[in-house]
Amino acid sequence: MIKSCHAKDIILRDNLTTHLDETRPGTGGLDYRAFLRELDTLDRNVPLMLEHLPKEEEYALAAAHIRSVARASCQSACDRCGSVHDGEE
């Protein structure tokens, strides 16, 4: 059973050996729209945590990115089914 998820992102470097650099969500290669869609399929509310960022400002930027992806995905789903989204969180 999944207890929690960690929001991370990586940059894959083109080095002689595979090297993954951890970076702020939204600045690497992870598709957060797909990640959040899969997280939403879980049977219960699972916390999504940010960690390993160097500065407080990075946490705010990461959270803003994840929230914007979630809002855009929600709005897109509402547009497809004709629902009205009130923008409340």
PyMOL commands that set and color helices and strands:
alter all, ss='L'
color gray80, all
select helices_A, chain A and resi 32-40+56-81
alter helices_A, ss='H'
color red, helices_A
select strands_A, chain A and resi 5-7+9-13+19-23+48-50
alter strands_A, ss='S'
color yellow, strands_A
deselect
rebuild
show_as cartoon
